[in-house]
Amino acid sequence: MARFPSLPDLPHLSDVFQTFGRAVWPLCEYHDVILRGDSDWTVSERELMAAYVSGLNACGFCHGAHKMIAELHGIPPDTLDLMMDDPGRAGLSPGLVATLDYLRKLTREPSRVTDADAQRVFEAGVSEQGLFDAITVCALFNFMNRIVEGAGVLFSEDNLAASRERNEASLDQASPYRAFARTLGFGPEAP
């Protein structure tokens, strides 16, 4: 049984958005800005961060979906698995490892993040803009993980297959999240 009676028994995020669509368009716009806009980080690195934060939160749906998207953008699957246990063993750049350490603390103990934590990221070669961009990915996925978990969206092979098909088709798009919203009937031109 679904958490919300109006949703199917195993809802996909698209079911939640179609049922409770008040802010879907601006939310998808924000996803495109954060995950596809200009950044020191590549698309694959930002998707990896999204998967990492979602994994820390044990959000199976978002972790699975963004792990898959990171893989589509060139991140090897074993890198993502190793990253969850120890980012330092995953073959990532020192800057990305330091940033993931920062995001772990920001996700699990946000009030305990210090200037020294940021300094370690800067010493690993990450710019201030790069750290801020990573923080926004972290914030977005802590937010999305709460929506997904709160609405009862669970990881399933069917949900992952639907997400994979949509993401393979939009691999080269600059705004795949807005494209997703449009498939659901949202957008500035929608009624």
C-alpha positions in Angstrom: 0.0 0.0 0.0 1.3 3.5 -0.9 2.0 6.0 1.8 -0.5 8.4 0.1 -3.8 6.7 -1.1 -3.7 8.7 -4.3 -0.4 7.2 -5.4 0.3 3.8 -6.9 1.5 1.1 -4.6 5.1 1.5 -5.8 5.2 5.2 -6.8 7.9 6.7 -9.0 8.9 10.3 -8.4 6.9 11.3 -11.5 3.8 10.0 -9.7 4.5 12.2 -6.7 5.2 15.2 -9.0 2.0 14.7 -11.0 -0.1 14.4 -7.8 1.5 17.2 -5.9 2.8 19.4 -8.7 2.7 22.9 -7.2 6.5 23.6 -7.4 7.7 21.0 -9.9 8.8 23.4 -12.6 11.0 25.7 -10.4 12.4 22.6 -8.7 13.4 21.1 -12.0 14.8 24.4 -13.1 17.0 24.5 -10.0 18.1 20.9 -10.7 19.3 22.0 -14.1 21.1 25.0 -12.8 22.9 23.0 -10.0 23.6 19.8 -11.9 24.0 21.0 -15.5 24.9 24.7 -15.2 28.4 26.2 -15.2 30.6 24.8 -12.5 34.2 23.8 -11.7 32.7 20.3 -11.4 31.8 18.1 -14.3 28.3 16.8 -14.7 29.5 13.3 -13.8 31.2 14.7 -10.6 28.0 16.5 -9.5 25.9 13.5 -10.2 28.4 11.4 -8.2 27.9 13.9 -5.3 24.1 13.5 -5.6 24.5 9.8 -5.4 26.9 10.1 -2.5 24.7 12.3 -0.4 21.7 10.1 -1.2 23.6 7.1 -0.2 24.6 8.7 3.1 20.9 9.3 3.7 20.0 5.7 2.7 17.6 7.1 0.1 17.6 4.1 -2.3 15.7 5.8 -5.1 17.9 8.9 -5.4 21.1 7.0 -4.7 20.2 4.4 -7.4 19.0 7.0 -10.0 22.0 9.4 -9.6 24.5 6.5 -9.4 23.1 5.4 -12.8 23.2 8.9 -14.2 26.8 9.3 -13.0 27.6 6.0 -14.8 26.0 7.2 -18.0 28.3 10.3 -17.8 31.4 8.1 -17.5 31.9 7.3 -13.8 32.8 3.5 -13.4 30.3 1.6 -11.2 33.0 0.3 -8.9 34.1 3.9 -8.2 30.6 4.7 -6.8 30.6 1.6 -4.7 34.0 2.2 -3.2 33.2 5.9 -2.7 30.4 5.0 -0.3 32.8 3.0 1.9 35.8 5.3 1.6 36.1 8.1 -0.9 39.9 8.0 -0.5 40.0 4.4 -2.0 37.8 5.2 -4.9 40.5 6.6 -7.2 39.1 10.1 -7.1 41.1 13.4 -7.2 42.2 14.8 -3.9 39.9 17.7 -4.3 36.9 15.5 -4.9 37.8 13.3 -1.9 38.2 16.4 0.4 34.9 17.7 -0.9 33.0 14.4 -0.3 34.4 14.4 3.2 33.0 17.9 3.7 29.6 16.8 2.2 29.5 13.8 4.5 29.9 16.0 7.6 27.5 18.6 6.2 24.9 15.9 5.6 25.4 14.0 8.9 26.4 16.8 11.3 25.7 20.2 9.7 26.1 22.2 12.8 29.6 20.8 13.3 31.1 22.0 10.0 34.0 24.3 10.7 36.2 26.8 8.9 39.0 24.1 9.2 36.8 21.7 7.2 36.5 24.2 4.4 40.2 25.0 4.5 41.0 21.3 3.9 38.9 21.4 0.8 40.7 24.6 -0.4 44.1 23.0 0.4 43.1 20.1 -1.9 42.8 22.5 -4.8 39.1 23.3 -4.8 38.0 26.9 -5.4 35.6 28.7 -3.2 33.0 28.5 -6.1 33.7 24.8 -6.4 33.0 24.2 -2.7 29.9 26.3 -2.9 28.7 24.4 -5.9 29.2 21.1 -4.0 27.3 22.5 -1.0 24.3 23.3 -3.3 24.3 19.8 -4.7 24.4 18.5 -1.1 21.6 20.8 0.0 19.5 19.9 -3.0 19.8 16.2 -2.4 19.2 16.4 1.3 16.0 18.2 0.3 15.1 15.7 -2.4 15.8 12.7 -0.2 13.3 14.0 2.3 10.6 14.4 -0.5 11.3 11.0 -1.9 11.4 9.2 1.5 8.5 11.2 2.9 6.3 10.4 -0.1 7.2 6.7 0.0 9.1 6.5 -3.3 11.3 3.4 -3.1 14.1 2.0 -5.2 12.9 -0.7 -7.6 14.3 -2.1 -10.8 11.2 -0.8 -12.6 11.7 2.7 -11.3 15.4 2.5 -12.2 14.7 1.2 -15.7 12.3 4.1 -16.3 14.8 6.6 -15.1 17.6 5.0 -17.2 15.6 5.1 -20.3 14.7 8.8 -19.8 18.3 9.8 -18.9 19.8 7.9 -21.8 17.5 9.8 -24.2 18.5 13.2 -22.6 22.2 12.6 -22.1 23.3 15.6 -24.2 20.5 18.0 -23.1 21.5 21.1 -21.2 18.2 21.0 -19.2 17.2 17.3 -18.8 15.3 18.0 -15.5 13.1 20.6 -17.2 12.6 18.2 -20.1 11.4 15.7 -17.5 9.0 18.2 -16.0 7.6 19.0 -19.5 6.8 15.2 -20.0 4.7 15.5 -16.9 2.8 18.6 -18.2 4.7 21.3 -16.3 6.4 24.4 -17.7 5.9 28.1 -18.2 3.5 27.4 -21.0 1.5 24.8 -19.1 -2.0 25.7 -17.9 
